[in-house]
Amino acid sequence: MQPARFKILRHLRQSHEPQFVEQIAKAVEIHPRLVSHHLDVLQSQGLVESRYELMKAEGSKRSVAVRMSVATPKAEKVLQDIAKSVK
């Protein structure tokens, strides 16, 4: 598995709640655009589920659509299999 995708999956698994792209990017120290790209790939493989939510923009009356992502049960299995193969 590509190292950045592994970091993202591991972070989502440990967070136990949906995370938006900027939160993930900050936690795994990867640029938000790359995080978004990797989320697309992980979602196409069934390892991540994403949905968009409206959130108030800080200092503004407007809302912004934010992509919220979580790891799927399939991701849990993949991460467990990786951990077993490393031992």
C-alpha positions in Angstrom: 0.0 0.0 0.0 1.2 3.5 -0.8 2.7 5.0 2.4 0.5 8.2 2.4 -2.7 6.1 2.0 -1.6 3.9 4.8 -1.1 7.0 7.1 -4.5 8.3 6.1 -6.2 5.0 6.8 -4.5 4.6 10.1 -5.4 8.1 11.1 -9.1 7.6 10.2 -9.2 4.3 12.1 -7.7 5.9 15.2 -10.0 9.0 15.1 -13.2 7.0 15.6 -15.2 9.9 14.0 -15.5 11.4 10.5 -12.6 13.7 9.6 -12.5 16.5 7.1 -9.6 16.8 4.6 -7.8 19.6 6.4 -7.9 17.7 9.7 -6.4 14.6 8.0 -3.8 16.7 6.2 -2.7 18.3 9.4 -2.6 15.0 11.3 -0.6 13.1 8.7 1.4 16.0 7.4 0.4 15.7 3.8 -0.9 18.6 1.6 -4.7 18.7 1.6 -4.9 18.3 -2.2 -2.9 15.1 -2.0 -5.1 13.9 0.9 -8.2 14.5 -1.3 -6.6 12.5 -4.1 -5.7 9.6 -1.9 -9.2 9.7 -0.4 -10.6 9.3 -3.9 -8.4 6.2 -4.5 -9.2 4.7 -1.1 -12.9 5.3 -1.7 -12.8 3.7 -5.1 -11.3 0.6 -3.4 -14.0 0.5 -0.7 -11.6 1.4 2.1 -13.1 4.8 2.9 -16.6 6.3 2.9 -17.0 10.0 2.3 -19.9 12.4 2.4 -20.2 16.2 2.2 -21.6 18.3 5.1 -22.2 22.1 5.3 -20.1 23.8 7.9 -20.0 27.5 8.9 -16.8 29.2 7.6 -14.9 30.8 10.4 -15.6 34.5 10.5 -18.3 34.3 7.8 -22.1 33.9 7.7 -21.7 31.5 4.8 -21.5 27.7 4.9 -18.9 25.6 3.1 -19.3 22.0 1.8 -16.7 19.9 3.6 -15.8 16.3 2.7 -16.1 14.1 5.8 -14.4 10.7 5.6 -14.3 7.5 7.7 -12.5 4.1 7.4 -14.8 1.2 6.4 -14.8 -2.3 8.0 -12.9 -3.4 4.9 -10.1 -0.9 5.8 -10.0 -2.5 9.3 -9.4 -5.9 7.7 -6.7 -4.6 5.4 -4.9 -2.8 8.2 -5.0 -5.9 10.4 -3.6 -8.0 7.5 -0.8 -5.5 7.0 0.0 -5.6 10.7 0.1 -9.4 10.6 2.4 -9.5 7.6 4.9 -7.1 9.2 5.3 -9.3 12.4 
